Amino acid sequence: MNSVNIAAAGIQSAIARFDESARRTAQAPLDNLAEEHVERLIARREVEANVTVVKAADEMMGTLLDTRA
C-alpha cells in the first residue's frame, strides 16, 4: 500500500469521525458540546495532515518524472 492510499484512507476515516460527531451534536446539542468540538477539531487536523501527505507524494512523483524525462 502506498502513501497516497494510506493518506486517502486517513482522510475518509477523519471525515467519518467528523460527520459522526456532528450528528451526535445535532441530536443532543448540549450533551458533551466541548468534547464534540474537540473531536471535530482533531478530525479536521487529521484531514489536513493527510492532505499534506498526498501533496508531498504528488510533488515527489513530479520531481521523479521530471528527473527521468
Steps between C-alpha positions, in 0.01 A plus 500: 500500500648834403495828690220651291270207572581515871439877506171459309384242754597739779301780338194278468530387861534856631204620294288214635600590857418866435160412354419268792592772749285754315210252501532448874506876558192549282310235696594634843652849463582552868634152580880496496520809280864569589604138438328493163662828399842360588419183307419705190817709539709183520326355194566822311871490586517136394352590162749785462793274592394233253450758225856615566619142449315479167650831385851390599459169316375687194798736509742210539343318205519819291867542589569139413326533165686825424829330584423204274384718208 
